[in-house]
Amino acid sequence: MKDVYILGIETSCDETSISIIKNGKEEIYTAILTQMDTHANFGGVVPEIASRMHTENITMVLEEVLNNSSVTMDDVDAIAVTYAPGLVGSLLVGIEFAKALAFAYDKPLIAVNHIVGHIYANNLVKEMTFPSLGLVVSGGHTELLLLNDDYDFTLLGSTLDDAIGECYDKIARIIGLPYPGGPNIEKYAESGKVTYEFPTPMKDESLNFSFSGLKSYIINFVHNEKQRGNKINDFDLAASFEDVALGEIIDKTRLAINKTGAKNLIVAGGVSANKHLRQKLEDLAKEEGIDLSIPPIKYCTDNAAMIACAAYPLYKKEAFADFDLNARCEDKHFNIKD
């Protein structure tokens, strides 16, 4: 069979990324230009600035990819792009750029859901097998899925309120840590001890998550302690929060393993870059006797390699997008069955 080269484009938030992937699993070259330092000045991503910077950067990112790989645009078989979820302005920059390339070079256009991209990043480690249990942990999503086959997922449970990544960012603000909050909480937790007792979010038999109550409890705890004139150890606070938050992820994942009898666990999303979570998941996999797949950290955060990987099954099915493809800030129905 002829090798298939897919050029992926990812601009859902504040990373401008383009990648070329061979046969859905072999990285040829990936370029990522982050805006993190710019948005850190504002304490978070500013959508208007993000979209403008994507517009300024995207051509340079493509040039980097083509200049550093032996693949030309003539060799590329399809153009894949993130269409949802994300910041609409940012998504539109990538979508319109992808349309222009697809039109100019007469290539099929493939629309990829960002969260599905995170899942398929695991193919860069080893080829995914089905059925598998999927755990998605990111800034906007916390979900357990049964991965039945390519693009055939059954939702087992999801967050009822805040996502785990969102909660990390909000606790970081309480402590006074700069953007991005998640990695800074992780660093603080390494220097702290679990000394504060925080409530477990959901002690039930469902596979749903909840982090809003934990967030509110910590906000009130910090406020009350300051009102009393008591000094809070920020390192211990970070460690105590992470202990409960990650404990919730592990407990629910263990429950899902036992309920489904899954033999494989596939982890996806930006929060899977957290080394404390990675270690806890490795321990869980050993305890439950299951195979664990977590992408390398460079593929956990936003990147175009995962988008090109996720496009490969769609390419084989000839599931191509039309030129009226538009951006969506959210898309929770990417072939998920309730």
C-alpha positions in Angstrom: 0.0 0.0 0.0 1.1 3.5 -0.7 2.3 5.5 2.3 -0.2 8.2 3.3 1.1 11.6 4.4 -1.3 13.9 6.2 -0.5 17.6 7.1 -2.2 18.5 10.3 -3.0 22.1 11.5 -3.8 22.9 15.1 -4.8 26.5 16.2 -7.6 25.8 18.8 -6.1 28.0 21.6 -2.7 29.6 21.9 -0.3 27.2 20.1 0.2 27.5 16.3 1.2 24.0 15.2 1.6 22.2 11.9 2.8 18.6 11.5 3.3 15.9 8.8 2.4 12.4 9.9 3.0 9.2 7.9 0.3 6.4 8.0 -1.3 7.9 11.1 1.5 6.9 13.4 5.0 8.1 12.2 6.0 11.7 12.9 7.9 13.3 10.0 8.2 16.8 11.5 6.1 18.9 13.9 6.5 22.7 14.5 4.8 24.4 17.5 4.9 28.2 18.1 3.5 29.0 21.5 2.0 32.3 22.6 2.3 31.4 26.3 4.7 34.2 27.3 2.4 36.8 25.7 -0.8 35.6 27.4 1.1 35.2 30.8 1.0 39.0 30.9 -2.8 38.9 31.1 -3.1 35.9 33.5 -4.7 33.8 30.8 -5.4 33.5 27.0 -6.9 36.6 25.4 -8.9 35.3 22.4 -8.5 38.4 20.2 -4.7 38.4 20.7 -4.5 34.7 20.1 -6.3 34.8 16.8 -4.1 37.7 15.6 -0.9 35.9 16.6 -2.1 32.8 14.8 -2.6 34.9 11.6 0.9 36.3 12.0 2.6 33.0 12.7 0.9 30.3 10.7 2.8 30.8 7.4 6.1 30.8 9.2 5.2 27.5 11.0 4.4 25.9 7.7 7.7 27.0 6.2 9.5 25.5 9.1 7.8 22.1 8.6 8.5 22.0 4.9 12.1 23.3 5.2 12.9 20.6 7.9 11.4 17.6 6.2 11.8 15.8 3.0 8.1 15.9 2.3 6.7 18.5 -0.1 3.2 19.7 -0.6 3.0 17.5 -3.6 3.7 14.4 -1.4 0.9 15.4 1.1 -2.2 13.3 0.6 -4.6 15.4 2.7 -4.9 18.5 4.9 -6.4 18.0 8.4 -7.4 20.8 10.7 -9.0 21.2 14.1 -12.5 22.6 13.8 -13.7 22.2 17.5 -13.6 22.7 20.4 -11.7 25.9 21.1 -11.6 29.6 20.7 -13.7 30.4 17.5 -11.3 33.1 16.3 -8.3 30.9 16.7 -10.0 27.9 15.1 -11.0 30.0 12.1 -7.4 31.0 11.3 -6.4 27.3 11.1 -9.6 26.3 9.1 -9.2 29.1 6.5 -5.5 28.3 6.1 -6.3 24.6 5.7 -9.0 25.4 3.1 -6.5 27.6 1.1 -3.9 24.8 1.1 -6.5 22.2 0.2 -7.8 24.3 -2.7 -4.4 25.4 -4.0 -2.9 22.0 -4.0 -6.1 20.0 -4.8 -6.0 18.0 -1.6 -8.9 16.6 0.4 -9.8 18.5 3.6 -10.4 16.6 6.9 -12.1 18.1 9.9 -10.8 16.8 13.3 -12.2 17.2 16.8 -9.5 18.5 19.1 -10.3 16.0 21.9 -10.3 13.1 19.4 -6.9 14.3 18.4 -5.6 14.0 22.0 -6.9 10.4 22.0 -5.2 9.5 18.7 -1.9 10.9 19.9 -1.5 7.5 21.5 -0.8 6.1 18.0 2.5 7.9 18.1 3.5 5.6 21.0 2.0 2.3 19.8 -1.0 1.5 17.6 -4.2 1.7 19.6 -6.2 -1.5 20.1 -9.9 -1.8 20.6 -11.9 -2.1 22.8 -10.1 0.1 25.3 -11.0 2.4 28.2 -10.2 6.0 27.5 -9.5 8.7 30.0 -9.6 12.4 28.8 -8.2 15.0 31.2 -7.8 18.5 30.0 -8.6 22.1 30.6 -12.2 21.7 29.3 -12.8 18.0 29.6 -12.7 15.2 32.1 -14.3 12.1 30.7 -14.2 8.3 30.7 -15.0 6.6 27.4 -15.2 3.1 26.1 -13.3 3.2 22.8 -15.1 0.5 20.8 -13.3 1.1 17.5 -12.0 4.0 15.3 -14.4 6.9 15.9 -16.8 4.7 17.8 -16.8 5.8 21.4 -19.3 5.3 24.3 -19.5 7.9 27.0 -19.2 6.3 30.5 -19.0 9.4 32.6 -17.9 13.0 32.5 -17.5 16.0 34.8 -20.7 17.5 36.1 -19.1 21.0 36.4 -15.5 22.0 36.2 -12.9 20.0 34.3 -9.8 18.9 36.1 -7.5 21.3 34.2 -9.8 24.3 34.8 -9.8 23.5 38.5 -6.0 23.4 38.5 -5.9 26.9 37.0 -8.4 28.3 39.5 -6.5 26.9 42.5 -3.3 28.4 41.0 -5.0 31.8 41.0 -6.0 31.4 44.6 -2.4 30.8 45.5 -1.2 33.6 43.3 0.7 31.5 40.7 1.1 32.9 37.2 -0.4 31.4 34.0 -0.3 28.6 33.1 -1.6 27.4 36.5 -1.4 23.6 36.1 2.3 23.2 35.7 3.0 25.7 38.5 0.7 23.8 40.9 2.5 20.7 40.0 5.9 22.3 40.9 4.6 23.7 44.2 3.1 20.3 45.1 6.6 18.7 44.8 7.9 21.0 47.6 4.8 20.6 49.8 3.2 17.9 52.0 -0.4 16.8 52.3 -1.2 18.6 55.5 -4.6 20.1 54.7 -7.7 17.9 54.7 -10.0 18.6 51.8 -13.2 16.7 50.9 -13.3 14.0 48.3 -15.5 15.4 45.4 -17.7 12.3 44.6 -17.8 9.1 46.6 -20.4 7.2 44.6 -20.6 4.4 42.1 -21.1 6.6 39.1 -18.3 7.3 36.6 -18.9 11.0 36.7 -16.5 13.6 38.1 -17.0 16.8 40.0 -14.4 19.5 40.9 -16.5 22.6 41.5 -17.1 21.7 45.2 -13.5 21.1 45.9 -12.6 24.4 44.3 -15.2 26.3 46.3 -14.1 24.6 49.5 -10.5 25.6 49.0 -11.5 29.2 48.1 -13.5 29.5 51.3 -10.8 27.8 53.3 -8.1 30.2 52.2 -10.5 33.2 52.8 -11.4 32.1 56.3 -7.8 31.4 57.3 -6.7 34.8 56.1 -9.5 36.4 58.0 -8.3 34.7 61.1 -4.8 35.9 60.5 -3.4 32.4 59.9 -0.6 31.9 57.5 -1.2 29.3 54.7 1.6 27.2 53.4 1.1 27.5 49.6 3.3 24.4 48.9 1.3 22.3 51.3 -2.0 23.7 49.9 -0.9 22.7 46.3 0.1 19.2 47.5 -3.1 18.7 49.4 -5.3 19.9 46.5 -3.4 17.7 44.0 -3.7 14.7 46.3 -7.5 14.9 46.4 -8.0 16.0 42.7 -5.8 13.3 41.3 -7.2 10.8 43.8 -10.6 11.5 42.2 -9.3 10.7 38.8 -7.7 7.4 39.9 -10.7 6.3 42.0 -13.1 6.8 39.1 -10.7 5.2 36.6 -10.3 2.2 38.8 -14.1 1.9 39.1 -14.4 2.1 35.3 -11.8 -0.7 34.8 -13.7 -2.9 37.2 -17.1 -2.1 35.7 -16.0 -2.7 32.1 -13.4 -5.3 32.5 -11.1 -3.3 30.2 -7.6 -4.6 29.5 -6.3 -1.4 28.0 -6.3 2.1 29.3 -5.6 5.0 26.9 -5.0 8.5 28.5 -5.3 11.7 26.6 -5.4 15.5 27.2 -3.1 18.2 28.5 -3.4 17.3 32.2 -1.9 13.9 31.3 1.4 15.8 31.1 1.3 16.0 34.9 4.0 13.6 36.2 2.3 12.9 39.5 -0.8 11.8 37.6 1.3 9.7 35.2 2.9 7.9 38.1 -0.4 7.3 39.8 -1.8 5.9 36.5 1.2 3.6 36.1 0.7 2.3 39.6 -3.0 1.8 38.9 -2.2 -0.2 35.7 0.1 -2.5 37.6 -2.4 -3.0 40.4 -5.2 -3.8 38.0 -3.1 -5.8 35.5 -3.9 -3.7 32.4 -2.0 -2.2 29.6 -1.5 1.6 29.9 -0.8 4.1 27.0 0.1 7.7 27.7 1.7 9.9 25.0 5.1 11.5 25.7 4.6 14.9 27.3 5.3 16.8 24.0 2.2 15.1 22.5 0.0 15.7 25.6 -0.2 19.4 25.2 -1.7 21.0 22.0 0.1 19.9 18.8 -0.7 19.2 15.2 0.8 15.7 15.2 -2.3 14.4 17.1 -4.6 16.1 14.6 -2.9 14.4 11.6 -3.0 11.1 13.5 -6.7 11.4 14.1 -7.3 12.3 10.5 -5.9 9.0 9.2 -8.9 6.8 9.9 -11.1 9.5 8.3 -8.9 9.5 5.3 -9.2 5.8 4.9 -13.0 6.1 5.0 -12.9 9.1 2.6 -14.7 11.1 5.3 -13.7 14.5 3.8 -15.0 17.9 4.7 -16.5 20.5 2.4 -15.2 24.0 1.9 -18.1 25.3 4.0 -16.4 23.9 7.1 -16.8 26.2 10.0 -15.4 26.5 13.6 -17.3 25.4 16.7 -16.4 26.5 20.2 -17.7 23.1 21.4 -18.6 19.8 19.9 -19.5 17.0 22.4 -20.9 14.6 19.8 -17.9 13.3 17.9 -19.5 9.9 17.3 -20.0 9.4 21.1 -22.9 7.3 22.2 -24.5 8.0 25.6 
